Each structure stands twice: as C-alpha cells, then as structure tokens.
Amino acid sequence: MTTEENVKFVKNLLIDKVRDLYPNVILKDFNLDKLFKEELVSIPDDELMENKLLKLYPKSWLNES
C-alpha cells in the first residue's frame, strides 16, 4: 500500500525485484506492467491518525512542540 503519487515508483520496484528473482524465467523484454494490480483505496476520515489524536487530546496539546 502506498500513496497515489508513489504508485508508479513502487510498482517499478516490485517489477525489478521479480526480474531479479527470476532472471532465467522472465525474458528481459517481457512486459510485466500487468503483473501487479493497482487499486485506489481510501481511508475514512475518522480512521486517520490525526483525527484519532484529536479525539483523545485537545488541539492545543498537539500543536506544542
């Protein structure tokens, strides 16, 4: 799982790893773009860590550093 802007980067890392693991099975020119499924997943606002913290602590506590 990754953020939307990092999907291509992570997918390329995974493809490179598969090529490293199976160099004798996968041809160098073989397209592996469809090997990994990409799906957009969203997290409900109430499940975000920031919102969970706001429920537990007053906002003034979180802003202090």
C-alpha positions as CSV (number, residue, x, y, z in Angstrom):
1,M,0.0,0.0,0.0
2,T,1.3,3.4,-0.9
3,T,0.2,6.9,-1.6
4,E,-1.2,7.7,-5.1
5,E,1.8,9.7,-6.2
6,N,4.1,6.8,-5.4
7,V,2.2,4.0,-7.2
8,K,4.4,4.0,-10.3
9,F,7.6,4.1,-8.3
10,V,6.6,1.2,-6.0
11,K,5.3,-0.8,-9.0
12,N,8.6,-0.4,-10.8
13,L,10.5,-1.5,-7.7
14,L,8.3,-4.6,-7.5
15,I,8.8,-5.4,-11.2
16,D,12.6,-5.0,-10.8
17,K,12.5,-7.4,-7.8
18,V,10.6,-10.0,-9.8
19,R,13.1,-9.7,-12.6
20,D,16.0,-10.1,-10.2
21,L,14.3,-13.2,-8.6
22,Y,13.5,-14.9,-11.9
23,P,16.1,-13.9,-14.5
24,N,16.1,-17.3,-16.2
25,V,12.3,-17.4,-16.4
26,I,11.3,-13.9,-17.5
27,L,12.6,-12.6,-20.7
28,K,14.3,-9.3,-20.5
29,D,11.9,-7.6,-22.9
30,F,8.8,-9.1,-21.4
31,N,6.2,-6.5,-20.3
32,L,5.3,-7.0,-16.6
33,D,3.1,-3.9,-16.2
34,K,0.0,-6.0,-15.6
35,L,1.7,-8.2,-13.0
36,F,0.5,-6.1,-10.1
37,K,-3.0,-4.8,-9.6
38,E,-3.4,-1.1,-8.8
39,E,-6.4,-0.1,-6.8
40,L,-7.4,3.1,-5.2
41,V,-8.3,2.7,-1.6
42,S,-9.4,5.5,0.7
43,I,-9.3,5.6,4.5
44,P,-12.4,7.2,6.1
45,D,-11.5,10.5,7.8
46,D,-12.4,9.1,11.3
47,E,-9.7,6.4,10.8
48,L,-6.9,8.8,10.0
49,M,-4.3,9.0,12.8
50,E,-4.5,12.8,13.0
51,N,-8.3,12.6,13.7
52,K,-7.9,9.9,16.2
53,L,-5.4,12.0,18.1
54,L,-7.7,15.0,18.0
55,K,-10.4,12.9,19.7
56,L,-8.0,12.0,22.5
57,Y,-6.1,15.2,23.1
58,P,-7.1,18.9,22.9
59,K,-5.8,20.5,19.7
60,S,-3.6,22.9,21.8
61,W,-1.6,19.9,23.1
62,L,-0.9,18.6,19.7
63,N,0.5,21.9,18.4
64,E,3.0,22.2,21.2
65,S,6.5,21.0,20.3
